[in-house]
Every structure is written in structure tokens, then in C-alpha cells.
Amino acid sequence: MELKNDFRVSVPIDVAWAVLTDLERIAPCMPGAELQEVEGDEYRGIVKVKVGPITAQYKGTARFVERDDTEHRAVLRAEGRDTRGQGNASATVIATATSDGDGTVVSIDTDLSITGKVAQFGRSIMGDVSTKMLGEFADRLEADVLSGAPAPKPSEESNAQSQPGAEEPPDSSSPSSVRTIHSAPAQPVDLLGTAGPSVLKRILPLVAVLGLIIVLLRRRRR
């Protein structure tokens, strides 16, 4: 399914883009997400999703497929598997940023493929969920990250590397080491609570049918 969302942050585009493309820095702001380790340009972690009494935990990876810091456009590929073997999820995310006065508007186009328990939700419901999740993400981003000091400018990093005695960049041919990220456990995203009335309208008939089946089974046992 294809999902389209956008959100706005109250910082200039260069500051916003530097932060948004720093996955390690913004991971704690995404509801349900927990970054666990980084190896080279690959980020590994889990995403927890709750559907009523059922909690699914997707363990997977994410990496930038394309990234244009001049045009402020990036393509991210993420893949995950339910740790209980009950489904898979994959997504190609295209993010673009544009200036909006003294702030920045970020547009997110997501091509999502999902199987298992969570797949019972249709496109419209997943659209509602993604909109609310990105809204919460933007709020956390401004409160916890963008309110602090901005990330170092590229020019500062390049100047540091060109100074005498500066450390040589690592050899790209050598194997990358895995770096463990110690972060607080993520709370699962409650899809029913997040989607609200739109979900309830669709599942109430199913709940009624299941309730009737349970009553009939109990009577038969008696």
C-alpha cells in the first residue's frame, strides 16, 4: 500500500535535513521504534506494534538507498520480520524537505508491504495511523532534538579532517565493526488506540460475530 504524509518543523531546512538524515539521532522520536546497533551504513533495530491483546515485534534493518543533500531528497529502504514468525514488513520511504518561511515541510511517500496480523488493517486505517504517528514523531523531534544544539555543519567536519594531525578516515575496504546502541525499550504502538473510531467501526461487526460464535460453542458444550 502507498501512504503519503507530511509534517512541519520550526527550523531552517539545512538544520532540519541534517537532523532528519541522522537515523541514530532521530530513532528515539519514532513511536514504537528502538535502534539497537549500527554497522557501516546499516541500522538495525525493532519496531513494536500492538493490535488489541496481540503485540508484534518486527526486527529488521534500514539504510539509505539514495541521498541528495543539495536537493534535500532521500530514499530509505527498511525490512523487518516478526520475531514470532507471523509476518513480514518492508517499506521504501522517499523523504523530501522544502523551505516554508522560517520552518521546513517534510513530505513522506511510503510504499509499504506487510503480512501477518497487522495486515488485517486496510489502507485507510494504516493511513490514519501513519498520520498520527508522524504527528507524534514531529512533536518529539522538536521537543527532544531540534530544541537543542544543531548538528555540526559539514564544513566544520571537513575542516577538522584537513587540519594537520587529524585522524585519517577509516579505510572503506576494511570490515565495519558493529556498534551497539543502548537506548530505553520502546513502547509498542497501539494501532487500535491510534486509529480510534475508524478502526472500531470496522471491527465491531467482527467482534459481534466472534461473540456469537463463543456463545454458541458454550451452549453446545453444556
N, C-alpha and C positions, 0 to 999 in steps of 0.2 A: 504494500500500500504506500501511497505517496502522501506526505504530510508537509504542509507549508506553515511556517510560523515566523514571527519577528518580535523583537523586543528592543527597547531603547535604554541606553545608559548615559549618564550625565557627565561624560568625559570626552575630550577630543579624540578623533579617530585613531591617531597614532598611538596614544596611550591605551585605548580600548583594544586595538588589534594586538599590541604586544602582550597584553594580559590574556586575551581570548585564545591565542595560539600557544600559550604556556599551559599544556594539559595538566601538568603536575600541580600548578598553582590554582587552577580553577576546579579540579576534580571534587574537592570537598563541598563546592557550592551546588553540585548537581544532585538533586534528590535521589536517594537510593543507591548512589554510586560510591564505590570505595576503591581507590587506587592502591595497589599492593606492591608492584615492582616495576622497574623500568630497565630495559635492555636496549641500548642503542636508541633507535627511533621508535621502538615498540613499547607501548604502555599496556600493562596487564592489571586486571582488577576484576571486581564483581559488581553486578547490579542486582539489587533485591526488589522483587515485586510481590505484592500481596493481593490475592483475589479472594475476598471473604476469609475463610479459615485456611486457605492454601497459600503458602509462601514459596515462590520460585526464586532461585538464585542462579543467575547467569554468570559464568566465569569465562572471561574472554580477553581479547586484545583489541587495541586501537592504534592506528598510525595514520600519519598524513600521507595521502597519495599524491596530492598536489598542494602547493602553497605559493602564492604570489603576494609578497608583502607590499608591492607597489600598487597593485590593483585591489588589495585587501580582499582577496578571494582564496579560499582553501577548501580542499576536498578531503574528508576524513572517512576512513573505512573501519568499521567496527564489526566484530564477530564474537558470538558467545554461545555457550552450551549450558543448558540447565544441569546443575550438578547432580540431579537425580535421574538424568537421562530422559526427561519428559518433554523435551522440546529444544529448539534452537532459535537463535535470533541473529540477524545480520542487518547492517544498515550502511548505506552510503550517504554521507551528510555533506551538503555543499553550503558553506557559510560565506556570506558577503557582507561587508560593512560599508556604510555610506555616511558622510557627514550630515548632521542635522542641527544647524545652528551651533551651539556650544556643546552638543552631545553627539552621539553616534547611534544609528539604527542598524541592527544586525538582523539579516534575513537568513532563515534556516530552511533549506529544502531537504527533506529526508525521504529516501527510498527504503522502506522498512519491510523486511521479510521475517515472519515469526511463526513458529509452530508450537503445539502443546496447549496447556491450559489457558495461557494468556491469549491465544489466537481466537478464543470464543468472542472476543470483543471486535466489533466491526470498525470500519474506517472512521465513521463519525465519532464513535466513542473514543477511539485512540486519538483522534484529532483534538477532542476536548481535553483529554488527559495531557497530551503533549503541550497544549497551550498553557494549561495551568502549571505544569512542571517548569516550563521555560520562564513563566512569570515569577515563580518562586526562585528559580536559578538567578534571574536578573536581580531580584531583591537581595539575595545573599551575596551576589557578586559585588554590588555597590556597597553593601554594609560591611562585608568582611575583607574584601580585596581592594576595590577601587578607592575606598576611603583612606587607605594607607599610602605609603610612598609608591610612586610609579616604578615600573620595571626599568632596569638600566637601558639607556639608549644604545642602539647598535654601534654608533660612532665611538662611544666610550669603551665598548668591548674591543673594537678593532684597534683603538689607540693603545690599549693595555697590551695587546698582543704584539704591537710593533715596537714597544719600548725595549731597550737592551736589557737582557737578563730575564725577560718574560718567558714563561713556560711555553715550550713548543706544543702545538696542538697534537692530540693523540693520533697515531698512525691509523688511518681508516682500514688498513689491511689486517690489523691485529684484532683478535676476537674481543667482542664487547663484554664487559662484566655486568652481571645482574645487580642492580641496586634495589634494596628492599625499602619500601615506603611504610613508615609507621604512622598510621592515622587511626582516628576513632572509628569504631564499627558503624557502618551506615544503617540507618533505619529504613526498612522496606517501604516502597511507595504503595500506598493503599489505593488500588485502582477504583474500587467501589466508592471510597470516600472522596477521591479526587474528582471522578467524573460526575458524582452527585446524581440528581434526578434523572438525567439522560440514561444512566445505566439502570436505575431502579425501574423505569417504565418498561424496559426490555426484559428484565429478568423476573419481574413479578409473575407473569404468566407461567414461566418455567418453575418458579418456586411453588405456585399453586398446584401444578401438575405433580411435582415431586411430593408435595404434601398429601395429595390424594392417593398416590401410589403407596406411600408409607402407611396411611390409614387402612387401605385395603389389605396390605400384607399383614398388618397386625390382626385384623379381623379373621383372616384366613388361618393364622396360627392358633387363634382361640377356638 
